Amino acid sequence: MRNLLLIAAVVLVCQQARSQSFTLQSVKSYPFPVELTAAAQGSRVAWVLNEQGKRNIYVAEGPDFAPRKLTNYDADDGQEITSVTLSADGKWVVFVRGGDHGSNWDGGTPVNPSFTPEPYKIQTLTIPFAGGDAKTLAEADDPVLSPKSDVVAFTKGSQVLTVPIDGSAAAKGLFTVKGNVGSLNWSPDGSRLAFVSFRGDHAFIGVFTDTKTPIQWIAPGFTRDGSPRWSPDGSKVAFVRTPGAGGAPDSILTRKHNPWSIWTAEVATGKASLLWKAPETLKGSVPSTHGGTNLHWAAGGRIVFLSYEDGWQHLYSIPEQGGKALLLTPGNFMAEHIRLTPDKRWLIFSANTGPDVLDLDRRHVVRVPVDKAAMEVMTPGSGLEWMPVATGDGSSLVFISATAQRPPVPAAMPLNAAKKTMQLIGADLIPKDFPQDKLVTPKKVTFKSSDGVLVHADLFEPAKSSGKKPAIVYVHGGPPRQMLLGWNYSDYYSNAYALNQYLASLGFVVLSVNYRLGIGYGYDFHQPANAGMTGASEYLDIKAAGEWLSKQPQVDASQIGIYGGSYGGFLTALALGRDSKLFAAGVDIHGVHDFVIGRPALNPPADRYEKVPDLEKAIAVAWQSSPVAHVGTWTSPVLIIHGDDDRNVRFSQSTDLVRRLDKKGVPMETMVIVDDTHHWMKHSNALKVNAAVADYFSRKFLKKSLVASE
């Protein structure tokens, strides 16, 4: 086994061969904006900009929206910034620094990929919008600002605390209750605080008023209640109710409806009543896309939510007194990144819809009134736009904008003017050597898998080249993700988009596959039968992608590679195990390799008398769905990469696979990224991994090392 750790320092700084048009470093130099937010009053906005690992808060104010750097973190140290919030009056910016909040576990614990002897802490900080020094409010996470703009609430264990927003005094406790407390939500006047107390098999909603008034529990039951939302006048709350845990063991392999309902309650009495119940169908189950149910209490006595019941992730509204739910967003597209405007009369969101048939593989900003189906696509065209916010004064819409070539930047446009001209914010922060004019525009292609499923994919082809070329299948993770015809709204997948552009510049044909289990193409595509550990039916789409490439006249069918991260790593490993004759080499980045180990459903408590009826069959199916079950037919060479502080996929998943492949004698290289997570919190580590992927495929298919060429 060749250990790439020995050449990591060289790979990190590797450059493209002289014949290439741009370097990996240049295409990875783009700044990436996240956490866009607006104040409830005025026209102030704030966001985080990741500039090659240096994460800082930027702010701007209408009407000119000139960007201004507010913080001054000047190192690529792996410390993310999250929970960015502007006070209602726009005078303060509160944020959290540290952790890995995209993780499946331990998101609120420190990350230290820089190996600093003094460990980092997860801290909530505050800084004036006008400028100044950031001040630590507490070693805490998930801050929630009062609408009075005076205090910040946060949780520690089962305790809720508050601290002045200016940091003028230490945090003090408000109350302590049983269970894990979360989902804090201030009443509109800032006098009360709703919260959820998670207690294992059940969860209650409570309302805190003051230290002299007992907690008001809202209709406690043998259920899991969540998402408390205040009515505009503060007299009621709406919430989502799902069943509590328990009941007789049921089949693992049979798909089942996951029930949910919306309730409203009088805060003064705690008495609740059923407002709406989801249809008892698979499509009527609790939605699992961005924001979940996306429950909001809007103006005009309307309660809005998202449901998958008609086969697409659509927005609905219902009168607060009850009645028939109104479909606000009909059509074959999904809604995500959903917010209410400050006046609570409009919903603004991202959607893969518009006048162009290719908009199914893009995102545009859309708005719809909360009381009628009068949807308007605000940003039509060939670009991509997402994460919209409306300024507090109702004058402007601010969002993130990108194209197939230009990386994401914030943008603004008038919210209600007849002419809606887009104004880019901070486009001059894109480095001058970023190769924007040298990037290709991916082409939408479709093909069918062996069982008839229509598969969507984006094709990157080298510019101005001829003859047969090696090809690479890229497999995204998640799996509820969608790769787009341009830069992605996720920093993880923008990284993949940059790498795919770089691979195309090297001379590879790259096919980025949107396989079943992904979002953007409706419920049946997102939630297919026999997928994942119940049969891995999605692999048929990956195999179909390789077979489609093998038939293209510009592709050398003997030189098809495959790579992906996370769930994409799982499918990469499965492809190499099942079809080494089709996939000649692969790179498996922090993939899942064994579906049986660590799965609670497949490893029930031994002391339970009742047994899962299809447990043995489910274990056998999960095993056959796992790459480790197919090591016996794995012959293609592979590079395996994993960070050992991964909080999404256990590092042991790769350790186990490496042992198995080594014993079989499969040609293998490895790279371990010490103390970094699933998301490559350090820019230098993301660059190192991308360089290793490109160098590996270059050596295997182009017969030259990108390292040796320098």
N, C-alpha and C positions, 0 to 999 in steps of 0.2 A: 504494500500500500504506500503510495506516495503521499506524504503529509504536507498539505499546502501551508500549514502553519510555518514551515521553514522558509517559505518565500513570501509570507504575507506582507512584509514591509515593502518588498519590491512590487508585488501585485497592486498594492494600494496606490502607488504612484505611476502605474503603467500608462503609457500613452498609445494612441492608435498608430498604426503603421503610416509611413509618410504619404502613401497613396490615398489615405482616407481623408474625409472632408472635415471632420471635427473630432474632438477628444471626448472621452467619457467624462472627464472632469467638467468640460464646458457644458455638456448637455445635462449634467447633474447640478449645475450651479444655480438653477432657478430658485427664487424665493417662493415659499409656499404659504399662503394665508389660510388661517383657520380661526375658529372661535369668534366670528363676526357677531357683534351685538350693538344695540342702539339704546340710548336713554329713553325713558318714558316721556320725557319732556324735551322740547328743543330739537336740534338737528345733529346732536353729537353721536358719533359711532366710534367703536374700538375693535381691534382685531389683533391676533398674534401673527407675526411673520417669522417663519423659520428660514433664515439666510445661512445656508450651509452649516446647519447645526446651531447657529446662534439665534436663539428664540427670544423675541422681544415684542412688547406691546406697542402698537401704533394707534394713533387716534386721528380723527379728522372731524371737521364741522362744516355743515352746509352754510351758504350755497356753493362755496368753491371746493370743499372737501380736499383741501391740501393736506397730504399725509405728514404726520409728525411722529418721530420716534420718541416714546415716552420712557421706556426703561433702557438700561445699558448693560445687558448681559453679553459679554464679549468673548465667550469661550464655547467651543463645541463640546459641551460637558454632559450631554444626554438628559438634561433636566427640562422636561416639557412644561408648558404653561397651559392650564385648563381653567374651567369655571370662570372665564372672564365675564364680568358684569359691570355695567355702568349704573351708578346710583340714579334714581328717578330724576333728580335735578341735574344730572350730568356733571356733577362736580368731582366725583370720585370714581376710580376704577379699582375694583377688587378682583383678585385672581389667586389661583393656586399654582405653586411652583414645585415640581417634583412628582415622582411616581410614574406609572404607566397605565393610564386610565382607559386604554383600549384592551386591557387584558381580561382574561376570564377569571383570574383570581389574583389576590395580592396587588390590586391596582393602586391601592392607597398606601403601599409601603415603598421605601426609598429605592432608587435605581442608582447604581454607581459604575457605569461602564468606563469611567475615567480612572478608576482605581485610586481615588483620593483617600489618604489615610483617615481623614476626618469625614465620616459618612454624611451624606446629604440627608435633609429632613423634608418631610412634606409640610409645606407652610402656606397659610393663607396670608396674603399681603394686600396692602392698600397704597394707592398713589394718587395724588391730585391730578385731575385732568389737565390742569394748567401747567403741570410739570413739578418736579421736585424729586425727593428721594422716596423709594418704596419703603414702607414700614411693615414689619411683621405683626400681624394681629394675633396669630396663634399657630401652634403646631396642630393644624387641623385641615380638614378636607370638606368639600361640598358646601361652601358658604352660600347663604341666602340673604339678600339685602332687603331690609324693610322698605316699603314704599314711602316712608317718611324720610328716607335718605340719612338716617341717623345711626342705625345699628346694623350689625351683621350677625345672623344666627348660624350655628353649626352644631354638629353632633360629635360626641366622643363616647363610644359604647352606647349605653342606654341613657346618656345624659345629653340634654340640650343646653347650650350656652349662648350668650350674646356678648358682643364686644363693640364699643363705639367705632364707627366707621373711620374715624380719624386716628384711631389707636391711642387716644388720650388716657385710657384706663385699661386695666387688665380685664380679661374675659371673666364673666361670672355665670354661675349656673342658673338656669330658669326652672328646670324640673328634671326629675329622674323617674323613669317608668320601667316596667319589666319589658324585656325583649330588645331587639335591635331597632333603633329609631332612625327613620329616614323620610324622604319625600316631604321635607319641610315646605310649607306654603303659607305666606303671610296673607291675612285678610286685606281687602282693598284699602282700608284705612290704617293698616299697620297696627291694629290694637290686639289682634289675636293671631295664633299660629296653629294651623292644622298640620298634622303629621301622621305617619304610619308607624305602628309598633308591630314589627315582624316577630312572630312567636312560633316559628317552625311550621307546624301543620296548619296554622291559622294566622291571621293578621287583622288588627283593629285600626280604625281611624279615630284619632283623638283631636280635641281642640283645647289649646291652652289659652287662658285669658289673662290671668295675673297670678301672683304668688299666694293670694288669699282665696282664690276661687278653685274649687276642685276641677280636675280634668273632665271634660265632657266627652264620653265615648259615644260614637255614632253607630247606633244599631249593631252592637257586637253580636257575632254569630259564629257558627262552626264553618267559617268561610275565610278566604283570603281577600281582604279589601285593600284597595290601593288607589293611587292617582286622585287624591282629593283636590277639587277645583271649586273655588268660591264663586257664588253669584255676584254680580256687580254691586249689589247693595250690601253684601256681607251677611245676609240672613240665612243663607243656605249653602250647602256644599253638594256637589255631584261627585260620584266616585264609581269605580269599576269593581264589580264583585265576581270572583271566581270560586269554585268549590275548594274546601279545605282538603288536605291530604288524607289518604286512608281508603278504606273500602277493600273489597276482595281483590286479590291479584288478578290482573287481566292479561290478555294476550299482548306480547311484544310486537309481533309481526303484523298484527291487524291495525290498520289506521283508524283512529277514533276522533270524534268531534271533541274539541276542547272548549267547553261552554264558558260564556261570560255574559254579563248584563251590566246595565247602567242604572244607578239608583240616585235619588236625590233625598236630602234630609234637612229638616229644620235644625239649625245649630242650637237654638235655645232648649229644645226638648230632646234632641238626639233621635227623634222618630224619623224613619226612612220609609220610602215607598219605591217600588219598581217603576222605572221610566221606560226601559227598553230591554228586550232580551234578544240575543243573537239567534238567528236561525240554527236549528239543530242539524247542521250539515257540516261536512268537512270544510267547505269554503266559509262557513259561518263561525269557524273557530277563532280564538284570540289571534289577531294579526301579529305577525312576527317581524315586520319590516320596521324601518326607522321610526322611533317614537311610539311603537306599539299601537294602542288604541287612539292616541293623539286626542284625548279628551280635553275640551275647552268649554267654558261657559261664556257665550258670546253676548252681544247686545241684542235688544229686542226680544228677550226671553227665549233665545235659541241655545240649545246645547249641541255642540258639533263633535263628531268623532269619525274615525276611519274604520272601515269594514271591508273585508275581502269577499263578502257574501255573493256578489255577482261575478266573481272570478277575477276582479281587478281591485287593486288597493285604492278605493274611492272614499271621498269625503261625503258625509251625510250630516243633516241637522234635523233636530226634533224640537217641538215646543216644550218648554220646561214643565208644562202641565201634562204632557204626554200626547200621544197621537201617532200618526204615521210618520216615519222617518223620510225625509226628502233627500234624494240623491242629488248632490250638488255638482258632481264631476263625471258625467257619463262619458264613456268612450273606452277604447282599448289602450290604456296607459295606466301608470301608477303615480300616486302622489306621495311625496316624502319631503322632509325638512319643512314641516308645516308650522306656521305661526299665525297668531291673530295680529291684526294691526292695532295700534294703541287705542283706537276708538271702538275696537271689538266688533266692527261691522264687516270686516273683510278677512278672509283667509288668504295668505300668500304662501306659496310653496314651490318646490321644484317638481317637474314632471317631464316624462319622456313623450311629449306630444307637441304638435305644431303642424303647420301646413305642408311640411316636407315629409315624405315617406321615411326618410332616414332619421327623422326626429325620434323614432322608437329607440335609437341607439345614441341619443344625446340627452341633455337636460336643458330645460328652459324655465324661466320664472313665470308663474301663472298666478292669477288672483281670481277669487270668486266671492260674491257677497254671501253672508251666512244664511240668508233667507230665500235665495232663489238660485236656480241653475243657470247662471249667466256668466260663464267662465271666459276669461280673456288671457291669451298668451301674450305676456308683456314683452318678451325678448325673442321673437321669431328670428330665424336665420340659420346659418351654418355653424355658428358658434355654440358654446355650452355655457350655461349659467345656473347657479345653484345657491343654496343657503340664504334666501332673501330675508331682509329685515326692513321694516318701515320706520322712518324717523318719528320721534315723538310728536313733532308738529304736523305730521301727516303730509309733508311736502315732497318727500323723496323716498325712493325705493333704493336700497343699497344691497349688493349681492356680490358673489364672486363670478368672474367672467374668464373664459379661456377659449382657445380655438384648437385646431389640430396642431398648429405650430406655436402660437403664443401661450406661454404657461399662465397659470391662474393669477389674476390680480383683482382687488376689489374694484367695483364700478358702481356708479350711481345714475339714476334717471328720475325725472319728475314723475310723481305718482299719479297725478290727475290731469296733467297738461295733455292737450291734443297731440302734440308732437313729443315723442318720447325718445330723445337722443341720449345714447349711452355715453357717460363720461368715465374714462378709466382713472383709477386712483393709484398712483405710485408705480405706473408702468416704467418709469425711469429707474426704478430699483432693480430691474432685470439687468444682470451684468452685460456689459457691452460685447463680451465674447460668446454670449449664449447663441448657439447656432440656429436661430429661429428660421432663417430663410433656407436652411439646409435640411429641414425635417420633412418627411414624406407625409402625405395625407392617407391614413389607412382607408381601405375599401371594405364596404360591407359585403360579405358573402354568406350564403346559406347552403346547407346540404342536409341530407337525411341520414340518421343513424340506422342501424340494421333493423330496429324495431319500429321504424317509421317516424320517429320524433324529428321535427325540424330544428336544426341546430344553427345558431347565429354565431358569426365570427368576424373579426377584423383582420384584414390582410395588409401587412407591411411589406412592400417590395422595394428592393434597392433601386435607386434612381439611375437611369442611363447605363444599364448593364445588359448583357446578352449571354446566351448559353445557359446550360443547366446549372443550377445553384443548389447548395445545401439548404435545408429548411428546418425550422424549429417551431414546434407547437408550444405556445405559452398557455399555462393553465392557472387561472386565478384561484384565490383561496376563498375562505368564507364558510360555506359556499354561497350564502345569499348576497351576492355581489353582481355587478354588471360592468364589464369593460366597455368603454365608450369610443366614439369616433373622434377622439381628441383627448386632451388632458383630463384626468379623473379628479373627482372631488375628494378622494381619499389620498392622504400623503403616501400611504403604502402602495397604492396602485398608480399614483403618479410616478413613483419610483420605477415601477414595472414598465410604465409607458415610456419613460426615458430610456430604459435598458432595451426595450424592443426597438426604439428608434436607432439606438446605437448599433444593435445587432444588424439591422437592415443596412446601416451605413458600412458595415463590414462586408456585406455581400450576401447575407442570409435572407431568405424569404421567411417571414415570421407570421404565424397564424395564431392570433389571440382568440381563444374559444370561450364563448358564452354557453356553457353546457347546462343541461337541466339541473335543477336545484338553485340556479341563479335567479335574480330578480329581473323585472323589466318586461317579462313576456307573459304575465298572467299566472293565476293560481296553479293551473295544471302543470306548468313548466317549473314553477317554484317548489311545488310540493308533489313530486311524482311518486308513483308506486315503486316499491322495491329499491329504494335508493339508500345511500349510506350504508350503515351496518346491516340493513335489511335486504341487501342484494347488490348494492353498488351499480344500479342500472345506469347511472350517469357516466360510468366508464365507457359505455357504448358510444357516447358522443365524442369522447376523446379518441377512441380508436377510429371513429368515422373521420375525425379531423386529420389523422395521419394518413388514412387511406385516400381522402380527398386530395391532400397535398401530393401523394405519390402519383396521382393521375394528371397533375398539372404539367404542361409542356416545359415550363421554365424550372422545374424541380428535378433534382437527382434523387430518385426514389430510394437509392441505397444509402442516402445521407440525410435521414430525417431524425432530428433530435427532439427532446422534450424537456421542459423545465417548469417549475412552479413552486410556490411557497405555501406552507400551511396545508389547507385542504388540496391546494394545487400540488404540494409535495406528495401528499397521499396518492393522488391520481397519477403523478409522475412515476412513483414507485410501483403502482399497480400496472401501469403501462409497460414498464421494463420487465416486471415479473411475468406478465401474461403474454406480452407481444414483443419480445426482443428482436424478432425477425423484422418487425415493422419499424421499431424505434431503436436506432443504432447507438444512441448514447443519451444520457440524461443528467440533469442536475436537480436533486431533491433537497429543497430548502425547508428545514424544520417541519417535515411532514409527519402525519399520523400513519403508523404502520401496523398497529394491532388494535382492532376495535373491541377485543374481548377484555383486555386488561384495563382495570380502572373504571369500567362502566357499571354504575350501580344497578341498572336494570338487569344486567347479565350476571350480577354477583349479589343476589338478595341475601338478607340476613339468614344465617343458618338456623336460628331458633324460631323461625316462623313456621307454624304448622301448615298453613295453606301455601301451595306452590303455584308458581306461574305455569299455566297450562301448556305453553309451548316453549318453555325455557331451553330445553335441550336442542330443539330445532333452531331456536333463535341464536344460540351460541354457535352452532355449526354454520349457520348462514353468515353470522358476523365474522367468523374465522375465514370463511371462503371469500368474504368481501375485503379481507385485509391483505396488504402486500406480503406480509411475512408468510402467508400460506402459499405463496408462489415463488419463493426463493429457488425452488428446485428447477424451475424453467427460466430463471433469470440468467442471461449470458451477456447482455450489453454492459459496457462500462458506465460507471456512475460517479458523480461527485456529490457527496453528502455534506451539507452545511447546517449548523445549528448553533444558536447562542445558548449558553448554559444558565442564563437567568430567564429563560422563556417562561412566560406566565399564561400562555395560550395552549401550547403543546409541550408535554413533558419531554425534557431532554433525554430521558430514558428511552423514549420511542426510537430515537436515532442510535443510542448506544446499543440497544438490542439488535437493531437491523444491521449495524456495522459488524457485530459479532457473527451473525448468521451469514452475511455475504463473505466475510473473511474466511470462514470455515469452508464455504463452497468454492472459494477461489475466484469470485467475480472480480474483474478489474475495477479497482475502487480508489478514489482519492477522497480526502476529508478536510474540512476546515471547521474549527471550533472558534466561536467568537466569545471570549471570556467576559462574563458579567454584563452582557447586553441582553436585551429582551427580544421578543417576537418582532418588534417593530423597529429594530435598529435605531435606538434612540440617539446614537452618535452618527452624524453625517459621514464621518470618516469610515465607520463600520459599514454603512450602506454602500459607500463607494468601493470598499474592499470586497464586499460580497459580489457586487455587480461586475467588478473587474475580474474576479475569479470565474464567474459564469461565462463571460465573454472569452476569456483566455482559454477556458476548458473546451468550448465548442470550436474555437479557432484552431486549437491543437488537434482536435479529433477530426475535423472536417476540412479545414483549410491547410492543415499540415504546417502551421506556423504558430509560434508562440508570440503573443503580444508583449510578453516580458522580454523575450530574447530579441525582438525586433528593435528594442531601444538601445 
